Structures are given as C-alpha cells and as structure tokens.
Amino acid sequence: MEFKISFKISISPPLLLLFLGLTYSVRTSLSFMSTDVKALPMADLTDDYCNSECHFGVTYDGDVSEGIERTYVFQVGGSMNKSTTLRVEVSSSDAQPTQPLFVVVTQEERVISWRLPLGTLSGRRYDTVARTLCPIDFGDEPSDVTVRVTCSSPDSTHYSLIVNVVDDFQIGLSENKTVTVSPSKPKYYYFKFPNGTNAVEVRGYSEDAICVTLSVQNATCPVFDLPRNVRFTGKYQTFTKKSSIPVKATKNFCGFFIVLVVHQSDTKCTDLKQSRSQGHGGLQNGGDEHDRIKNVTIKIIQSKTGKQYGLGIGVISTIYIVFCVFFWLLQTCYLRDNKEGEDGYRELEGHKRCRKGRADPVEMREEGGRSDDNKSQLPLSVADLSKKPDEEQYKKYKLYWLHLIPIAIFYLIPVLKVVLAYQIKFHGNGNEDVCYYNFLCANSLFALSSFNNIFSNVGYIFLGMLFMVITQIEERAYKEKYKDAEQKLGLPRYFGIFYALGIALIMEGIHSACYHVCPTHGNFQFDTSYMYIMVGLSTLKLYQGRNSDITSSAHVSYTCLALVIFVTVIGVVFETLLFWIIFTVFYIVVTLVLSAKIYYVDGISCDALAKSLEEVRNCCEPKYQARSVLLGLGIVINVVIALTGAIVRPKFFATYMLLIFLVNSMLYTVFYMVMKFKKGERILPKSIRTILFIVLTIASWVPALYFFVQGLTKWEKTPAESREGNRDCLLFDFYDHHDVWHFLSAFGLFFTFMTLLTLDDDVDHNKPRKEIPAF
C-alpha cells in the first residue's frame, strides 16, 4: 500500500514552487523508508485512519507524533446550506500542555484551529474540544472539508476524531431549544427572519449560575465563538440564568447566528470574592471539564407589535389627560362653591368691633409694653412670625420657583449629554452589559432601548403641570377673598414654594426618564436629585406656613440642598473611614441645631440655649413639654441612623442619604400633626378634601412601594446578576413592575402635595392669626 494524502487547496504559484521544492528535499532525505505505511517509524498505525472519502458520524482513532501529520478529508455536496452545518470534535487524554496536539480544519478559504489539552487559568484541563464550522452555501459542486492533526511530542499521542452533521442548526420562531455547552464546546445556531417579522427577542434561560456569554452576530463567516473574541462583533450579554437580546431585521440583515460561550470562570458574571466562595470557577479552583457544563434553553419570540405600542401609550396618555381635566374641573367647582372664608371674614370684623379698646397681646409685643421675661412666657402666635409686608413675602417666596427654572435647565444639559453618550456606547460596541435594563420587558423605539421605562415617567410631567395649575387657582381664590381685608385670616399663604414643587415634580419625571435611557450606578444620581429637592421643599413649606418671617430664602435653601447633593457625591466616590467619621459628626451636629431651631420657634439665642442646658443639668421640667418629647424622639432616631451608618457603612451612600431625608421629613410631618391636634385644631369637619387627599396618598404609596421593591434590576450587582431579577411585562404586555411604580408614585407625590396645600384649611377660613399658635 502506498502512503498517499488526498487534499484540495488553493495556493499561489510561488508558494506552490516552494512547497514542491521542500517536498522533494524531504522525500530525498527519507528515500531509505519504504512506501508501506507499516514502515513508518512513528508507531504501529493499524487504526481506522481515513485519508479520503471519510464518513460523517464515524469516530476515527489515531496516533501522531512529532513530524507526522494525519489528514482527514470529508466531501460535502450541494445539499449543505445555512440550515445545516458540520461540527468537529477531537479528544485526547495523552496530549500534554507542554507538547500539545494541534487540530487545523480547512473549509474552503477558511481555517480554524485549536490545541489539546485546553488549559485555563483556573487550573482546569479540557481533553475534548468541539467546534461548529461556519455554514456556507456549497452549491452543486462537491467541496472538501479537511481536518489535519499534528503533535509536537516525540512520543505517540492517541486521539479520537468525529465530524457530525448538525441537522437542527436553524432555530424557528417560538421554538424552545435546549443546548449543552462548556468552555471547550461552544455552540451557535442560525435564525432567519420569517416573512412579516421584522423584530425578535433572543432569550436564554438556565437553572444554574455558570457564567456564559450570549452573542448575536451577523450570519457571515467567521463566527467568533471563543471567550477571547466573542465580543468582537454583534451584540452580547453575560448572563447566568436569564438573558434577552432584541434584534431587528434590516435590508442586509435578514438572519443571524446565536452564539453561546461558557467562560472558564465566573468572574465576568460575579464579584471575584463571591466567585471564589461559591466555587464556580474561581482562580483557586481546579477541576475537570465536567464541572462547567451548562444547559441553556434558547427561545426566539416576536417583539412587540405597533398595535401593542399604540395600546400601551394611548391608554396611559388617555388616563392622565382625563384625570387632569376632571381634577381641574372638580377643584374649580369646589372653590367656586366654598364661601366659608367670606363668612369667617365677616364674623371676624364683628368680633373685632366688639373687642375694640381691649389690649391685644400682639400689639403689646409690637409696642414693647412688656419685658423680655414676660415675653418669653407668652406662647408665640403666627401673627408674631408674619409681620413682614405681604408684597415683600410674595417676592421672597416667588424666587423659589424662579431660581429653580435656571437650576433645572443647567442641570439638565450635562445630564442629557451623559445619558446620550451611554446610549451611543450601548449601540456602538454591542456591549449590552453597559445598561441595567429589565431586558425581558425592554421595548425599544427608535434609538431608545427601553422606551416603556422612559415613557412611564410621563405621569410626573402631567401631574406636575396639573399641580401648578391647581396652585394658581388656589392663589387667585386666596387673593380675591382677602384683597380688601384689614386683617388676614388663617395662615399666611405664599405659593412660591408650591410652584417650585410642581416644577420639581416635572423635572423628576424628565430626569427619571434620562436615567432610564441607560440605567447605571454612575447616573443613578440623576434619578434622585429632585427627590432631595421635593422632600426638602415639602418640609420647608410645612415649616414656612407658621414661620414665614424666619423661613430661609430661596438661595440659602438651594445652597443647602446643593451641599447635600455634593456630600452625596463625595460619599459615593470616597467611602472611607475618615469620611464616615466626619459625616457622622456633621450629621449629629446639624440634627441638634435644627432641633433647637424648631424648639425655640422664634430663633436660637445663647441665653435660651444656656437656660436649656441648665434645665437639663438640674433635671427641670422643659418649658415646651410636648415639643421636647417629639424633638427628643427625632434626635434619638437620627443619632441611631448616624451611628448605624458609621458602623455598618452601607455600600450605597446615595440611597442612605435619601433615606435620611425621607425619615426626617416624615418625623417633622408627624411632629406638625401632633402639635396641630394638641393645639385644638381639627381637620374634620371643616376640610373633608384634606382627609380625601390623605387617603388617596396612602392608597397610592402603599402599592407603589410594593412594586418598587420587586428588584427587577440591581446596578449594585454585576450585569449578569442583575438580569436574574428581570421579569416579563406586567401591564398591557408593555409595562413592567417598575413602570407601575412610576405611575403610582407620580399619583402619590401629587396627592402628597395636595395634602400639603390643603392641610391647614381648618384654620384658613375663620381664625385670626394671633389665635393660631406657631410651632
């Protein structure tokens, strides 16, 4: 038997001459060898070696050593196309890492190669490697696929080779396909867009937490199916249990490959410490190729249709428009029919005439007819803290919304720049680990990858504008009612902060939408900045109602809020022990100072603080018992929060700061309500609408918080871990749980502001300011 190798290759004339010359030299130097195969010095080659017309699905065992090459030729006919391809698998337990076995597969003009054993940094050894050949339309003429096996070891190295035909290479729409992959056995499949389908979602599901990359690549060769090159083209996501990649058809993109590549360790999907502790491929782990076998179910579903988009957008828009119109009409009719204020004014005038000539305590204070000691014994009233002219106060509080407009514009410009840069990066390099979407319900529109999460913020904008309209109606009614009054009834009402709250609610919707363009840890502050402003302004408005003369001006308030946001940024970037010590001390000091300011309603003086310290030292009864108990409770709660933060040092400082704001806002609201009831003020029966708004506020916030804590995404984790919490759409098959949070929280904020607007209706209509206590 003669030793002949049958192969087909295209080569240029100079290389051909060089190849023939080398062949002639080798044959001359080995002329002493017989042409019989058994005469080769490598080993006894009595195996099932095939050098031409090899068969698919047949295992070929062989031995190679240094200088010896085995060649297998598989003939492919015209029946092969992109729905069918070949998969080559080679295994060898004899090959050594220092002297490996090399496999080279030639397919038309394409070449792929690998070595055995496949080693990893984690110490694993893979003795079997399988690769799928890129499918091509071979045409009618037969074509050859050549597999060459060589080895650098001088000793005989045994191997096994099998080439299979992959008949189920093409995946259909809505078909569930379960695939088994490992680091040494990546796989990919082909999908072709059916007629009438322009967009699909490629989804991957798995029960285990082994890290894998799901990639969608154009149906061209070569296919990048290795960990080192799978990111070179197309779209890709790392995932452990859930993944979804949206794909749209274009004129030149009517089909694509779905590539699955298992990583050699889990460090790309989890934190390195967590990966080590769980034993999923950490750098300290050894193991064999059976440790990282992953079963993945692939399913391709059709994306949302235009009808579903229209339904989701249309229904929500209609609800908001109808609600705004209905609420505006309701508020207009209520104020038109409410005449209690005018009756109260007439009653006040008669009461005033009856008491003519009697000394007024407020007038005594203004005339200085008593000593400081006597003054300190009389409780302060709203009249004492609202002596400044109304015109001056209107201008002061009008600056709150006038200043907020340029702040919002200048803040929005860099926000847009940053989120657009993120979105361009997301689409530009195909890395879908950049943004933390709920990929199972990320409905794209134009360049926006998750349009539903953006559009669901429209409620903040609608209701923010509605609140500003309601505020304007209330302001007109108030001015009309008291335009000729000599003395105003109820609390002084300056609506500048309410307008600022409406603007803040609108900007919260805009900034939340910007954040959801590409949610990340880096731009989370865009979503929370106006939360600080809304909480701060709400608390300030509650305080301003009874302390209008001593409430801080707009520029001071916004400077303090800017300082809070700045401290938040510092805390996010530099979460060191020194920072936590400084922050904790500063936090406690600010808590004590603000508590003292609330306790001494008309300001803090050194003498008053000295007397308070003396009372504490002597265990004397405090002058304002109820106020001291409530403020003491607030101080204790804040000190506990401060010390807990310093000890635990929470990972996400921005969330911690927002929690501080929310807790203190609720504490002050409770303090205000308790003091209001203690002073004999009752909301019912004079202000039924306030009770209604309180009920609606609770009814909105309770379910809203339920949907908020569902945890569809978590940017504090890796992208792959975040996707484990992804869920399918919940509402109209278009909106997810977080979208429902947007809807309900928008109503919750609106009704909260309406409660704040009407909270003191019971004293606004028929009670002189000098009879309304300040606290």
N, C-alpha and C positions, 0 to 999 in steps of 0.2 A: 504494500500500500504506500502510495506516495503522500508526502506531507504537503497539502495544498490549503490555502486560505482563500476563501471566496469573499470579496467585499467590493463595494462600489463607492467611489469617492471622486469628487471633482477637484482638480488641482491644476495650478498654473504650470506652463511649460518649464520655466527654470526650476521650480521645486520638483517637477517630475524628473528632470535630468539628475538633480542632486539625489533624489530618492533612489533612482536606478543605480547610480554610482555606489551609494552606500550598500545597497543590496548585493551588488556584485562583489564588493570587498568582503562582506560578511560570508557570502557563500564560498569564496575562495579560501578564507581562513578556516572554514569549517568543512572543507572538502573531504576530510577523513571520516566524517559522520555519514552514516547510512541514511538514505531517504526513508527508511521504515520508521514509523512513529516509535516503536519499541526501542529503537537505537538511541533515542534522545537521552541525555544524561540526567535530566531533571528528576524523573521518577517513573514508576510504572503507571502509564496513562491508560489503563484499561477501564476508564469510566465511560459514562454515556455522553462524551463530548460530541457536540454538533457544530459543524462549521458552515453549513449551508442548509437552507430549507428547514430551519428549526421550527418547532411547533409551539403554539401558544398553549399555556396551561400545563406544560410539562416541566418538571423540575430537572435541571441539569446540574449534576455534581461534578466538580473538577478540582484539580490541583495545579497550582502555579508556584513559580519561584522566581528569583532574580534573573532577568534576561529572557524570560519566557512569557509570551502573551497568548491568551486564549480569545478567540473571536467567534461571536455568535451572530448569525445573520437571520433576521426574521423578515419574510416577504409579506408586504401589506398590499392588498388590492384596492380597487376603486370603491369598495363598499364602505371604507372608512371615511367618516366625516366628523363634524364637530359634536355630534351626539354620541360618538364612540371614540375611545382612545385606548392607549396601552399603559400598563403600569409595570414597572421593572422592580423586582425585589431581589436583593442579594444578601446573603448571610454567611458569616464565617466566625467561628469561635477560635480558630487558630491564629488569626491575624493579630499582630501586636501593635500598640501605638507607635513604637519607635520604628517599626518596619511594617507599615500598613498595607492593606490590599486596596488597589485603585480600580475604580469602575468608570469607564467612559462610554457614554451612549451617544451615538451619532444618528441624527434624524434629519434627513435632507441636509439643509445648511446649518442645522442647529446642533449644538453639543452641550450636554450636561455631564457632570462628573461628581464623584464623591469618594470618600475613603472609608475603610473599615479597619478597626472599630471606630465608631463615632464617640469621641470623648467630650466631656463637659467640665466646666469649672467646678461643678458640684461634686465631681468625683464619680459620676455615673458612666457606665460603659454600655454602648449600644452595639450589639453584634449584628443587628439586622437593620438595613436601610431600604426603604421603598420610596420610589418617586414616580409621579404620574407624568407621562410625556405630553407635551403640548399637542393638542389635536390640530390636524390640518386637513384640508380637503385634498386628498391624494390624486384625485382624478381617475381616469380609466386605466392609466399605465401603472403596472406594478412598481412598488418602491420598496426599498430596503431600510430596515432599522437594524443598526449594528451595535452590538454590545461587546466591549473589549475589557478583559480582566487581566490585570498585571499585579506584580508584587515586588517589593524591594528586599524581601527576605531571601537569604541563600537557601533556606530550608523550604521544604514543600509545605504549602499552605492550602488547606482544603476550604472549599466554598460551595455554596448552592445558589443556583440562579433559576428564576422563573419569571416569565413575561406573560401577563394576563391581559385579556381584552376586557375593558370596562364598558359593559353594555349600558349601564344605568348612569352614564356620565351626565346626561342632561336632566335637570330638575324641572318639574312642571309647576305651574301656579297653584298655590294652596296645597301642595304636596308636602307631607312630613317625611323627612329623610334622616335617618339616624346614622351617624358616621362615627367610626372609632379612629382616633388619631393619637399620635405620640410625637415626641421631639424628633425621632428618626423616621417617622412615617407621616409626613404632611399630606394633605389631600386637597383637591379642589374639584369643583363641578361647574357645569355650564348652564346658564339660563338664557333663554331667548324670549324677548317680549312678544306675547301673543298679539294678534291684531286687535286694535281697540284699547290696548293697555299701554299707557304712557308713563306710569309711575308705580313702583312697587316698594315694599319694605322687605329687606332680607333679615330674618330673625334667627337668632341662635339661642338654644336653651340647653342647660346641663345641670345635673344634680350635684356634681362635685365642684370643688373650688380650685381646681388646677387652672393655671393661667394659660390662656390661649388668645391669639390674635385672629379676629375675623376680618378678612380683607375682601373688598370688591374691586376687581380690576377689569379693564377693557379686554375684550375677547381677542387678544393678539398675543403673539409669542415674542419674547419669552415670558413665562409666568414666574413671578417672584414668590416662591413658596418656602423660603428659608427664614429663620429668625433674623438673620443679618440683612436681608434685602426685602422683606415683606412690606416695608414702609416706603419703598422707592416709588411706588405708583399707586393710583387709585385712592379709595377711601379705606380706612381701617380703624378698628376699635380693639382694645384689650378688654377681655371680659372673663368672668369666672362662671356665672350662672345665667346671665341674661345679656342679650345684645340685640340691637336693631339698627340697620343702616338703610336710610332711604336712598333710592336710586331712580333717576329719571331717564327716560329714553330720549335720544336726540337723533338727528339725521344720520350721524356717523356712529351712533352708539345704540345699536339695536339688540345687543346681547352682552353678557359679561360673565366673568369667572368668579366663583365664590371660593375663597381660599381659607383654609384652616391650618394654623401653625401653632403647635404647642411649644411653649417656651421651656427651656431647660431648668428654670427655677421660677418661683412666683414673685420675684422682686419687682417685676413690672406691673403686677396687679395688687400687691400688698406692700405694706412697710416691711423693711428688711428685718426688723426685730420680730414682727409678727410672723413673717415667713419662716424664720428660724424656729420659733416656738412651736409652730404648727407642723413642722417637718415636711412642708411641701416644696422641697427643692431649695432650701436654704443653703448657703455656702458651706455649712458644716455637715451636710448630709451626703452619704454615699448612695448606695442602692443600685438597682439594675433598671433595665428598660421597662420592666413591668410596673414600676412604681408610678409612672406618669402616663398611664393610658387613660384617655378621656373620651367619654361618649357624648357627642353633641348632636342635638336634633335641629336640623335646618328646616325652616319653613319660609316660603316667599308668599306674601299676601299683597293684595292690591291696595294701593294708597287711597286715601280719602278722595271721593269724587267732588266735582264742583257743586253738586247738589248738597252734599254734606257740609261743605264750607258755607254755602249760602244759608242753610238752615241754622248752623251754629252762630254765624254772625248776625243774621236777621232777627232771630228770636231774642237774643240778648239785647241788641240795639233797641228793638221794639219795647222790651220790658222797661228799659231805662227811660226811654222817651215818654212812655205812658205814665210811668211813676212820677217823673219830673213835672209833667203838665198837671197831673192830678193833685200832687202835693202843693204846687203853686196855687192852684185854684182853691184848695182847702185852706191854705194859710191866708189867702186874701179874704175869703169869706169870713174866717174866724176873726180877723182883726176888724173887719168892717162891722160885724155884729157885736163886738165886745165894747160895751160902754161903761165898764166898771171904773175905768180910770177917770172919766169925766165926772161921774158921781162922787168919787172919792175926792176929787179936787174941790167940788162944791162943799162937801162936808168939811174939808179942811179949812176953807175960807170961813165958814160959820164957826168952827171950833176956834179959829184964830181970833175972831171978833169977841167971842165970849171970854177969852183969856187975855184980852187987851189990858195992858198995865201990869200984868204979872211978870215977875223976873224970869227970864229964860236962862237956863243953865249954860246954853251955848253962848248967849250974848254975854253972860258973866265972864266966860273964858276969854271971849274976844276982847272985852273991856279991861281984862286983867284985874277983876274985882275979887280975886282970891289968891292966896299964897300958893306956892308950888306944892306944899304939903297937902293942902286941901284939894288941889287939882289932881294929885296922884290918887286921891281916894275916890274920885268920881269916875265911873266907867266911861270910856270913850264911846262916842257915837259916830255914825257915818258922817254926820254934819261936821264933826271936828276934823275929819280927814278928807273933806271935799269942799274946801273953802276957795280954791282957786277958780277963776272965771271959767265958765263952760267953753268959751271960744278958745281960750288957751289950752284947755284939756283936749278939745277936739283936735286941735293941731298936733298936740303931743302924741296922741294915740293914732292919728292918721298916718304918722310916719312909720308905724309898724308894717302896714301893707305897702306903703310907698318904697320903703327900704328893701322889702322882701323881693320886689319885682327885679331890680338890677342884680341882687344876690342870686336869684334863681337863674337869670339869663347867663351871668358869667360862670356860674357853676355848671350849667347845662352844656356849654360849649366843649370843655375838655372831656366831659362825660361821653358825649357823642363821639368825640374823636377816639377815645379809648375803646369803646364797645365796637365801633366800626372796624378798628384795627384788629380786634379779636375775631370779628366775623370774617374779615378778609383772610386772616391766617387760617381760620377754620376751613374755609372753602379752598384756599390756595394750596396747602400742602396735604390735604386729605386726612389730617390727623384729627379724628373725632373725639380724642381724649382731651382736647383743649377746653371744651364747654361741657358743663354739667347739666344736660337736659334729661327730662324723662323721655328717653328715646322710644319707649313703647307708645307714647302719645305725643310725639313731636310732629305737628302738622305744619309743613313748610309752605311759604308763599313768597314767590319771587326769591330774594336773597335772604329772607328771614327763615332760619332753620326751625324755629319753634314759634310759629305765628300765634297759635292759640294762647300760649303763655304771655305773649305781648298784648294781644287784643283784650284779654280778660281784665286788664288794668283800666279799660275804658270807663268802668264804674266809678273809679276815683275822680276822673275828669268830669263826668256828668254830674255826680253828686257834689263835687266841689263847686262847680258853677251854680248848681241849684242852691247850695247853702249861701253863696254870695248874694243871689237874688233874694232869698228869704231875709237875709240880714238887711238888705236895702229896704225891703218892705217894712221890717220892724223899725228901722231907723226913721223912716218917713212917718210912720204912725206915732212914734215917740215924740218926734219934734212937733208934729201937728197937735198932739194932745197937750203939750206943755209950752207952746210957743208964747202964750200970754200970761203964764203963771208967775206969781211973785216968788213963790217958794215951790221947789220941785218935790214931788212925792217919790217915795221908793229910792232905790239905789241909783246913783248917777250912772247913766248908760252911755258909754263911749264905744262905738262899734268898730274902731280901727283894728283891734286885735281879732275880732270875728272875721273881718275881711281877710286878715293875714292867715287865719286858719283855713279859710276857703282856698286861698292861693296855695297854701302848703299842701292841702289835700289834692289839688290838681297836680302840683309838682311831684307829689308822692306817686301818683299814677304814671307820670311821664318817666320819672327816674326808675320806678319799678319795671316799666317796660324796657328801658335801656339796659337794666341789669339782666333781664331775661333774654336780651339779644344773644348774650353769651355768658351764662352764669358761671362765675369762678370765685375763688377765695379772694382774688385781687380786687374785684369790683363789687364785692358784697356791700361795701360802704355806700355805694350809690343808692342801694335799696333802703338803707336805714337812716340816711342823713336827715330826711324830712320827718322821719319818725321822732327823732330827737326834737325837732322844731315843733311838731304838733303837740307832743307831750309837754314840752316846756311852755308853749304859749297857752295851752289849756289850763295848766296850773297857775300861770301868771294871771290869766283872765279871772280865775276864781278868786285870787287874792286881790286883784285890782277893783273888783266890784265894791268892796267895803273900805278900800285903802287907796283911793285913786290919786291922792296928792303925793303919796310916798312911794308909789309903784315906779320902778325904774323905767327909764326912757328906752326908746327902740334901739339906739346904737349901743347902749350898755347891755341890753338883753341879748342882742345878736352877737355881741363880742363874747359874752359868756358862753353862748351856745357854740360859737366857733372854737373857743378854747376847749370845750368838752370834746368836740369832734377831733381837734388837734391831739388832745391827750389820748383819744381812742386810737388814732393812727400810730402814735408813739407806742402805745401798748401792744398793738398788733405786730409792729416791727421789732420792738425791743422788749420782749417779755423776760427781762432779767430779774434777779432777786432784788437788786438795788432799785429798779423801777417800782416793784411792788411795795417796797418799804416806803418810798417817797409818796407813792399814790395813796397808800393806806392812811398815812399820817395826814395828808392833804384832805382826803375824803372825810375823816373824822372831824377835823377842824372846821371844814365847811358845814358839816351837819350841825355842829354845835352853834356856829354863828347864825345860820339860817333859823334854827330853832329859837334862839334868843330873840331874833328879829320878829318872829311870829308871836312869841310870848309877850314881848313889850311892843304892843301894836304900833305905837306912835314913834318908835325908834329905839335905838340902844344907846344908853348913856353909861359912862363909867360909874356914876353913883348908883344907878339901877343895878348894874352887874355886881357892884360891891355889896349892896344890900342883899341881893340874891345869894351870893356866896356866904354871907353871914347867916342867912336863914338856913342854908344847907348845913353849915357848921353847927348851928345851935339846934338843929332838928325842929325848926319852927314850921308852922303851917304855911304853905305858899299862899301868896296873895290871890292867884287865879288857880283854884284847885282843879277844876275840870280841864282847863287848858294845860296845866302842868302834867296831869296824868297822861293825856293824849300825846303831848310832845315828848314826854319821857319814854312812852312806849315806842314812838317813832325813832328816838335816839338809840334805844336798845336794838331795835331791828336793824338800823343802819350800821351800828357798830358790829353786830353779828355778821352782816353781809360783808363788811370791810375785812374783818379778821378771817372769815371763811375764804375770801378771795386771796388774801395774803398767804394762807396756809395751803389751800388746795391749788392755787394759781391756775385757774381754768384756762383751757387751751385757746379759747376763742374770746378774746378780750372785748371785741365789739359787741357780742351778744351779752356779755357780762355788764357792760356799761348801759346798754339798752334796758336790761333787767333792773338796774339801779333806778333809772329814770321812771320806769313803769311802776315800780314798788312805791317810790316816793310820791308819785302823782296820785296813786290810789290811797296812800296814807293821808295826804292832805285833803283829798275828797272826803274821806271818812271823817277826818277832823272837822271839816267845814259842815258836814251834815249833822254831826253830833252837836256841835256848838249851835247850829241853827235851831235844832229841836229844843236844846236846853234853854235857849232864849225865848221859847214860846212861839216860834214861827212854825206854821204848818202848811205843807203844800196843798193838802186837801182841805176843804172842797174848792178852794179858790183857783187852783191850776190843775185841772184834770189833764190837760195836754202834757204837762211835765211828767206826770205818772205814766202816761201812754208812751212817751219817749223813753223813759227809763225801762219800761217793759220791753219795748222794741230793741233797745240797746242790748239788754241781756239776751233776748231771743236771737239776736244777730251774732253776738260774740261767742256764745257757748258752742253752737255748731261750727262756727268759723275756726275756733281753736282746735276742735276735733280734726278738721281737715288739715289744719296747719301741721299738726304733729304726726301726720302719716309718714313723713320722711321718704318722699319719692326720690329725692336726690340729696346727697350729703357731700358738699365740696370739702369738708374736713377730712374726707377719706380719699382714696385713690379713685380714678375714674371707673375702674373695673368694679371696685367695691360699691361705689355709688349706684352703678347700674343694677345691683342686686335688689335695690328698692324700687326700681321702675315698675309701673303698673299700666295696664291698658286704660283707655279713655273711659270716663265715668258718665259724662253728661252729653247727650246728643251725639255720642260716639265721636266727640270732637274736643271736649274739655276734660282735663284730668282733675285730681283731687286738689292740687294747688290752685288751679283756676277757680274752683268753687270757693277756696279760701279768699281769693281776690274779690269775688262777688260779695260774699258775706261780710268780709272785713270792711269793704267800702261802705256798705249799709251800716255796719257797726260804728264806724267813725262818724258818719253823717248823723246818726241818731245820738251819738255821744255829744257832738257839737250842738245839736238841737236841745238836748237836755241842759247843756251849759247855758244856752241862750235864754231858756225859759225857767231856769232853776229858781229864781227869786221873783217869779210872777206874784207870789202871795204877798210880797211887801212892795211891789212896784206900783200898786194902784191906789192904795188908801192909807199909807203910813208915812208920816213926816220923817225926814232923815234924822232929825235929832232924837227920834224914838227908836231908831234902828241901831242895834249895837254893832260895834266894829270888832272884828276878830280875825 
